[in-house]
Amino acid sequence: MEDAPANPTVLLTGFEAFGEGDKNPTAEVVRFLNDTSTAGCRVVGVILPVTAAGAPEALRQAVFLHRPGLVISLGLANGRSILALERVAVNVLDFPIPDNEGHRPTDVPVVEDGPAAYLATLPIKAVLAAWNEAGLPGYVSNTAGTYVCNQTFYHSLHLSGKHGYRAGLIHVPYLPEQAARAEGGAPSMSLDLMLRAVELALEVSLQRSEDIVLPAGALS
Ligand code: PCA
């Protein structure tokens, strides 16, 4: 593996809209932060398709093109109430709804013969501590689901072994206008808070490679 460059490029990925949704807040966050700089590093934003075939391929192309030192993927988690730092990517596709090409893989691996799971290589506890300090609500989640976000997260960690970058996934809630349309109501977060949280996650991840020890587990 090559030595990490002093000012690595950061790849920030988001997704297009999917399912019943007409927008995806992660695409807006990525558009805002594309071509900015954080902790002296250039942020490159890429919006991925919500398709089993297209998302891994678009991610792979972006990694080959930009050679990032850090890859943070963002996804919308309908109905979750606060920001989620995902700890685990599992080697399973079991889509609860069809992807944007109408495909619905069930009980097949993300990567044939890949390990059962990968753990995030971002300093997730340090990011959580920074969010708490800044008054941003978040938690460590132990499941990223079995849809396209988990698939992308798994691929990102799978590729990272060869390319030597660190990788993680953050799930965000609905935007307020999406929650307002959801039947029976739903939790939400403003774009402004999401932007601050993602910027802070980038900063902390660039500043420290080792994580801190901080209890943030779950009973179930
Ligand atoms: N969320 C979905 C896929 C795209 C997105 O933003 C998920 O959590 O899998």
Residues whose N, C-alpha, C, O or C-beta is under 5 A from the ligand:
A	BS01	PCA	F15 E16 V50 L74 G75 L76 A77 A144 Y147 V148 C149 N150
